Amino acid sequence: MKDNFVDGLYVKDGRLINDRPDGMMGIEKAAKLKKMVKAQKNSEQIAEGIQRAKMLEKFMN
């Protein structure tokens, strides 16, 4: 099945397959998660602003 297995690498059908776990540390994962949350909040704020502008436009006309 996994012939020539060495440190998460093995050869399958003449190709080198990388089966290693993700090399990201816990602090890197936390920073990436924080960045994703911030981006989500920004997009939600933009969407809310657009929605409010449309509502104000309705009331003004």
N, C-alpha and C positions, 0 to 999 in steps of 0.2 A: 504494500500500500504506500507507505512513505519510506521509500528506499533512500539511503544516503542522508539520513536526518542528522543535521548538525546545528545546534543552537537556534532552532526555529526555521532553518533553511533546509529545503530538500529538493531533489530533482524529480520532476514528474514529466514524462514524455519528452525528455531532453531539455526541459525548461527549468530554470531555478525559481522555486516558489518560496516567497517570504511569508512564513506563518508565525512571525514574531508578534508578541503583544504590542500594543501602542506604547511608545516610549515617553508619553506625556506624564509628568509628575503631578501630584495632587495640587500644588500651588498653581501650576499652569492651567489645570482644568478649572480651578476656581476663578482665575483671571478671565479665562475664555467664557465661562458662564456669566460672570459679571458684565462682560462686554456685550453678550447676547441680550441680557436683561435690559441694559441701557439702550441698545438699538431698538428693542421692542417697545420700550416706553416712548422713545422719540417718535416712532412710527404711529403709535397710538395718539400721541399729542397732535401730530400733523393731521391725522384723520379726524380727530375731534375738532380741530380748528377749521377744517374744510366744512365739516357738518354744521358748525355754528355759523360760518359765513353764509352758507346756503339758507339756513333758517332766517338769518337777519335780512338776507336778500328778499325772501318771501314776504316778510313783514313790512319791508320798506316799499314794496311795489303795490 
